[in-house]
Amino acid sequence: MTTLQYAISDTAGRVLGFADEDRIPVLPDGQVAHVMVERVPSFPEPPLPTSTLHVANNELYWVETAPLDQAKDLAIARTYADVDAVYEAAIGKREPEYAAAEEAARFYLAALVKPVPVSDYITGHARSNPTGKQQTNEWAARQIVERADAFKWAKLQMRNVRFDRQAEMRAATTPEQLAAAAAAWADFITWLRSTLGL
C-alpha cells in the first residue's frame, strides 16, 4: 500500500517541506498542500546546487533557477567540497600522524631480519584497534599499510574522476547535461565513501 504525503509548496509550486497524510497542515497564506502518492522521507538531493524542488499535479520535479554559467561554477565548486569532506571523514587533520605510522609500518615489514625495533605507531595499533583484541605487530603493520594504500588509491580516483566530471560540467550546454555530469559525480562520491567505509 502506498503511503500518501503532503508536499507543502508556495503558490509558485516551490516545495517548502513535507507533512504526513494524516496531519493535514494548517498553512499560512501563500502556501499550498499537494497530496503525493509516494512518501518522500526527506528532501531529495538536488541534481545541481542551484536546483529547487517543485510540485505540480502531485508530481515532484526539479527546476534550475540559476543561469547556466553560475550553475556550472557552483557544481564545480561542489566537487571540491565533496573531496574535502572525504578527506575530513577519512583522516581529518591527522595526515602527519598517518604518514608517520605508514612509514614505520613499511620499514617494519621491509626488514628482512626480525625482530627489529618496533615503532609505537605499530604497537599502539596492535594493542588498540577496531577488532577490540590485542593483535601482533605484523598484523598491525599490514593493517596500517593497507589503509594507507587504500587512501592513496582513493585520492588518485577522486582527482581523475573530478577532472573528468568537471570537464563535462564546463562543456555542458544545457541544464540537463550539467545535471547529468553532477549526478555522475555524486554517484561516484557515494560509491567511494562506501568503498572506504566512511
Contacts in CASP RR format, 6 or more apart in sequence:
PFRMAT RR
TARGET T0000
AUTHOR 0000-0000-0000
METHOD contacts of the structure
MODEL  1
MTTLQYAISDTAGRVLGFADEDRIPVLPDGQVAHVMVERVPSFPEPPLPT
STLHVANNELYWVETAPLDQAKDLAIARTYADVDAVYEAAIGKREPEYAA
AEEAARFYLAALVKPVPVSDYITGHARSNPTGKQQTNEWAARQIVERADA
FKWAKLQMRNVRFDRQAEMRAATTPEQLAAAAAAWADFITWLRSTLGL
2 37 0 8 1.000
2 38 0 8 1.000
2 39 0 8 1.000
3 21 0 8 1.000
3 38 0 8 1.000
3 39 0 8 1.000
4 21 0 8 1.000
4 35 0 8 1.000
4 36 0 8 1.000
4 37 0 8 1.000
4 39 0 8 1.000
5 18 0 8 1.000
5 19 0 8 1.000
5 20 0 8 1.000
5 21 0 8 1.000
5 35 0 8 1.000
5 36 0 8 1.000
5 38 0 8 1.000
5 39 0 8 1.000
5 40 0 8 1.000
6 18 0 8 1.000
6 19 0 8 1.000
6 20 0 8 1.000
6 21 0 8 1.000
6 24 0 8 1.000
6 25 0 8 1.000
6 33 0 8 1.000
6 34 0 8 1.000
6 35 0 8 1.000
6 36 0 8 1.000
7 15 0 8 1.000
7 17 0 8 1.000
7 18 0 8 1.000
7 33 0 8 1.000
7 34 0 8 1.000
7 36 0 8 1.000
7 40 0 8 1.000
7 55 0 8 1.000
7 60 0 8 1.000
8 15 0 8 1.000
8 16 0 8 1.000
8 17 0 8 1.000
8 18 0 8 1.000
8 19 0 8 1.000
8 25 0 8 1.000
8 27 0 8 1.000
8 31 0 8 1.000
8 32 0 8 1.000
8 33 0 8 1.000
9 15 0 8 1.000
9 16 0 8 1.000
9 31 0 8 1.000
9 32 0 8 1.000
9 33 0 8 1.000
9 34 0 8 1.000
9 54 0 8 1.000
9 55 0 8 1.000
10 16 0 8 1.000
10 30 0 8 1.000
10 31 0 8 1.000
10 32 0 8 1.000
11 30 0 8 1.000
11 31 0 8 1.000
11 32 0 8 1.000
12 54 0 8 1.000
13 32 0 8 1.000
13 54 0 8 1.000
13 55 0 8 1.000
13 56 0 8 1.000
14 52 0 8 1.000
14 53 0 8 1.000
14 54 0 8 1.000
14 63 0 8 1.000
15 43 0 8 1.000
15 52 0 8 1.000
15 53 0 8 1.000
15 54 0 8 1.000
15 55 0 8 1.000
15 60 0 8 1.000
16 31 0 8 1.000
17 43 0 8 1.000
18 36 0 8 1.000
18 40 0 8 1.000
19 25 0 8 1.000
19 33 0 8 1.000
21 35 0 8 1.000
24 33 0 8 1.000
25 33 0 8 1.000
27 33 0 8 1.000
34 55 0 8 1.000
34 56 0 8 1.000
34 58 0 8 1.000
35 58 0 8 1.000
36 55 0 8 1.000
36 58 0 8 1.000
36 60 0 8 1.000
37 58 0 8 1.000
40 60 0 8 1.000
43 53 0 8 1.000
44 53 0 8 1.000
44 60 0 8 1.000
45 186 0 8 1.000
46 52 0 8 1.000
46 53 0 8 1.000
46 62 0 8 1.000
47 62 0 8 1.000
47 179 0 8 1.000
47 182 0 8 1.000
47 183 0 8 1.000
48 64 0 8 1.000
48 66 0 8 1.000
48 71 0 8 1.000
48 74 0 8 1.000
48 75 0 8 1.000
48 175 0 8 1.000
48 178 0 8 1.000
48 179 0 8 1.000
48 182 0 8 1.000
49 71 0 8 1.000
49 74 0 8 1.000
49 75 0 8 1.000
49 77 0 8 1.000
49 78 0 8 1.000
50 64 0 8 1.000
50 65 0 8 1.000
50 66 0 8 1.000
50 70 0 8 1.000
50 71 0 8 1.000
50 74 0 8 1.000
51 62 0 8 1.000
51 63 0 8 1.000
51 64 0 8 1.000
51 65 0 8 1.000
51 179 0 8 1.000
52 62 0 8 1.000
52 63 0 8 1.000
52 65 0 8 1.000
53 60 0 8 1.000
53 61 0 8 1.000
53 62 0 8 1.000
53 63 0 8 1.000
54 60 0 8 1.000
54 61 0 8 1.000
54 62 0 8 1.000
54 63 0 8 1.000
55 61 0 8 1.000
62 179 0 8 1.000
64 71 0 8 1.000
64 175 0 8 1.000
64 179 0 8 1.000
66 74 0 8 1.000
68 172 0 8 1.000
68 173 0 8 1.000
68 174 0 8 1.000
68 175 0 8 1.000
68 178 0 8 1.000
71 175 0 8 1.000
71 178 0 8 1.000
72 169 0 8 1.000
72 170 0 8 1.000
72 172 0 8 1.000
72 178 0 8 1.000
75 169 0 8 1.000
75 178 0 8 1.000
75 181 0 8 1.000
75 182 0 8 1.000
76 166 0 8 1.000
76 169 0 8 1.000
76 170 0 8 1.000
78 182 0 8 1.000
78 185 0 8 1.000
79 162 0 8 1.000
79 165 0 8 1.000
79 166 0 8 1.000
79 185 0 8 1.000
80 162 0 8 1.000
82 185 0 8 1.000
82 186 0 8 1.000
82 189 0 8 1.000
83 158 0 8 1.000
83 162 0 8 1.000
86 154 0 8 1.000
86 158 0 8 1.000
86 189 0 8 1.000
86 192 0 8 1.000
86 193 0 8 1.000
86 196 0 8 1.000
86 198 0 8 1.000
89 193 0 8 1.000
89 198 0 8 1.000
90 151 0 8 1.000
90 154 0 8 1.000
90 196 0 8 1.000
90 198 0 8 1.000
91 98 0 8 1.000
91 151 0 8 1.000
98 147 0 8 1.000
98 148 0 8 1.000
98 151 0 8 1.000
100 121 0 8 1.000
101 119 0 8 1.000
101 121 0 8 1.000
101 122 0 8 1.000
101 125 0 8 1.000
101 144 0 8 1.000
101 148 0 8 1.000
102 144 0 8 1.000
102 145 0 8 1.000
102 148 0 8 1.000
104 119 0 8 1.000
104 121 0 8 1.000
104 122 0 8 1.000
104 141 0 8 1.000
104 144 0 8 1.000
105 119 0 8 1.000
105 121 0 8 1.000
105 122 0 8 1.000
105 140 0 8 1.000
105 141 0 8 1.000
105 142 0 8 1.000
105 144 0 8 1.000
105 145 0 8 1.000
105 148 0 8 1.000
106 145 0 8 1.000
107 116 0 8 1.000
107 119 0 8 1.000
108 116 0 8 1.000
108 118 0 8 1.000
108 119 0 8 1.000
108 122 0 8 1.000
108 137 0 8 1.000
108 141 0 8 1.000
109 138 0 8 1.000
109 141 0 8 1.000
109 142 0 8 1.000
109 145 0 8 1.000
118 137 0 8 1.000
121 144 0 8 1.000
122 137 0 8 1.000
122 140 0 8 1.000
122 141 0 8 1.000
122 144 0 8 1.000
123 137 0 8 1.000
123 140 0 8 1.000
124 140 0 8 1.000
125 135 0 8 1.000
125 140 0 8 1.000
125 143 0 8 1.000
125 144 0 8 1.000
126 134 0 8 1.000
126 135 0 8 1.000
126 136 0 8 1.000
126 137 0 8 1.000
126 139 0 8 1.000
126 140 0 8 1.000
127 134 0 8 1.000
127 135 0 8 1.000
129 135 0 8 1.000
129 140 0 8 1.000
129 143 0 8 1.000
135 143 0 8 1.000
150 196 0 8 1.000
151 196 0 8 1.000
154 192 0 8 1.000
154 195 0 8 1.000
154 196 0 8 1.000
157 192 0 8 1.000
158 192 0 8 1.000
161 185 0 8 1.000
161 188 0 8 1.000
162 185 0 8 1.000
165 181 0 8 1.000
165 182 0 8 1.000
165 184 0 8 1.000
165 185 0 8 1.000
165 188 0 8 1.000
168 177 0 8 1.000
168 180 0 8 1.000
168 181 0 8 1.000
168 184 0 8 1.000
169 178 0 8 1.000
169 181 0 8 1.000
169 182 0 8 1.000
171 177 0 8 1.000
172 178 0 8 1.000
172 181 0 8 1.000
END
